[in-house]
């Protein structure tokens, strides 16, 4: 429950995503990281959590269930196969679950597009890193232009892609495609994920190709820059790297560098989804409390018929 005006937070999973998330939460004015839970103690992530003086536990989801009080927010940084079980176990406790796996179980939220919906949900899907980087731009472009086909190619450096993501490659692609369709209304969508072995590691990049009508350079660039400004409100390293448009075709690419908390600068894939997840949690923490239900008025002496 809220303590010192902050929501209690647990991070489930101590891989690349989980530890960077814990570091981000530790800086928040409205969130308090009270637990980092994993299934093994002797891992780099758990050692980093201990070095940050964060409470740790090694029984995974059972560590959260054994807590004296339920957590207000749990970030699930495990894998897509496990998320449904986590949602079933934590749902009855009133916990808000923010899912960083591509499970597609919860309500999809991209803060720059529909962040206002976050406070109304208890299981929130952060889609994928490619979805968080592309959807703000594609949503804006599709609202102002006719778009018939979209292809989104995400390139992430191999050292920034952890075991959980590698286990969920099919789910990643399918969830990204579904989210793009939902947020843009475009049915013909293809998503591709490249894991680059290049040395030095490649900066995270998402390239978006589209076919439609009236795709002028001026209009597409204006929408892309507007969307980029909105994303930079929570992911400062987000930039439009290329924009080309003429007639029926347009191409836009974005690059993201991380803020360097617990991950290298090239790992913008981790930074953009973690920053979006943190933004969602802070939106929930600062949302106005719901109004109490109206009190029913009764008349003394009234008899039911």
C-alpha positions, 0 to 999 in steps of 0.5 A: 500500500502507499507509504510516504506517498509512494506506491510499493513496487516489486520487480519480478525477474533480475535479468537485463530488463529487471535490474535496469527497471529496479534502478529506474524505480529507485530514482522515482519520487512516487514509486518505492522498490520493495523487492527484486525477486528471481529464482536464483541468488548467484546471478549478476542481476541479483548481485547488482540489486544487492549492491543497490541496497534493494531487498531481494528474494529467490523464490520468484513469484512465490516470494511476492505471494509470501509478502505480508502486504500485497504490492501496488505494482509488479513489473513482470520481467520474466517470460511470456509463458510465465506471465499468464500464471503470474496474472492469475496469482496476483490478480485477486490481490488487487496488484497492478501487473505491468508486463514487459514480456510479449505475452499479449495477455493484458491491455496494451499501453503505449504511453505516448498514445493511450497512457491515460488508460493505464490507471483503469487496468490491472494487467498492462502489456507493454507490447515489445521494445519494437512496438514502443519505438514504432507505434507512436509514429505509426499511430500518428501517421495512420491518423492523418494519411491513408496507409495500406501496408506497414513493415517494421524491422527492429534491430537490436544488438545481441548482447542486449537481448536476454534469454527471456526475449530469445525464448519468446521470439515468435511471441515478440513478432506476433505481439508487435504485429497485433499491437501495430494493427490495433493502434493504427487500424492497418491490417496488412502488417509485417514485423521482423526482429534482427538480433545483430552480432556486429562489433561494436554493438549496433545501436537499437534501431527500428525501420518503418516502411509503408505504402499508402496515399498522400505520403508527403515528406513534409506531412510524414516528417511533421508527424514523426517529429511530434511523436518523437517529442512525446516519447522523449518525455520519458525516453530521452534517447529517442531520435528520428534517424531518417525520413523519406516520403513521396506519393505512395511510399514512406520510410521512417527510422528511429534510433534509441540510446539508453540513459546508461543506468545499468545497461550500455548506451547501445541497448536502447531496446531495453531503455525504451520499454523500461522507460515506458513501463516506468511512465505507466507506473508513475501515471498510475501513482499520480492518477486522481483517486476514484470518486466514492459511490453516491450514498443511497438516500432512504425515506423514514417510514417507507414500506416496501410493497 
